Amino acid sequence: SGFVLDAAGQRIALAGRWLALTRLEYGLLAELLQSAGRILPRERLLARVWGEQADTGDRTVDTHVKTLRAKLREAQPGREYIVTHRGLGYSLQLPPD
């Protein structure tokens, strides 16, 4: 898939480069990677990534997805990994091996 998830080090690489992710971006991408191909509702992402601080709104997820997309594009230009499913949530699409 081009992604390497180092859970112990809380870091993720794409195309051989470690991504400069914030704690929340790491949590979001790790959650999407672990459920690649499945649509994850915003509520689940908020609960799993933000946990106790999940009183932040839906837009928080959208904002972090936006910055995450930019970082993924930088690592692998011309490739979109995160898909928005309007009214449902987000999914991570991996290229076929």
N, C-alpha and C positions, 0 to 999 in steps of 0.2 A: 504493500500500500504506500510505501514511501515514508510512513510514520514510524517512529520509535518512541515508545512510552516507557520512561524510567520512573516508575511509581515511587521507588525508594528516594530518588533524588528530586522528585516532583518536577520533572522536566520532560519536554517532548521535542523530538527532532523531526524535521521534514526534509527530505532529499539530502540527508547527511549533515544538515545544519541544525544546531540547537536553537529553538525559538526563544526570543526574549519575551517571556510571558509574565504577566502579573499573577498573583495567587489565584484570583478569580478566573482569569483567562485560562490558566492551566486546568482548573477544576472543570470549567465549561468544556474545553476541548477533550479532556480525559473522559468526561461523561459521554460526549458525542462519539468518541472513538470506541468506547466499550459497547455502544449500542448502534454501531455503524449500520446505516440502511434503514433504521427504524426512526419514526417521527417521535421526538420527545417534546411533550407539552411544556410551555414556559413554566407552569406551576411546578412540574417535576424538577426542571433545571434550577429554579429558585430554591426549592426545598433541599436538593442534593448539594448544590454548590454554595449557596448563601447560608443555608441552615437556619440558625437562630435569628440571623439578620434578614430573614426573608420577608420582612415587612416592607421592603423596598418594592416599587411597582414593577409591572411587566416591562416597562421601558428600560429598566436596568438591564434585563437580559438582552434586549435589542441593541442597546448601546455597546455592551461587551461583545456581542456577536459581530457588530460592525468593526470594532478595533481588531478582533481576532481574524476576521476576513482579510483585513489589510495586511496583517502580519503573514498570513498564509500566502497571499498574493506576492508579497515581497520575496518569500522563500521559494515559491514556485509560480512565476508569472504565467498568466494565461490559463490558469486552472482554478475552477471554483469547487470548493469542497463542501461548504455549508449551504444547504438549500432551505429556503423559507417556505413553509407550508401555511399559507394565510389562514388564520383562525385556528390552527392546530399546533404549530410549534416549529421546531427545526430538526433537520436530519443531516448526517454527514455521509456524503456519497464518496466512496473510494473507487479509484479506477480499477477496471478488471486487470487481474495479474497476467 
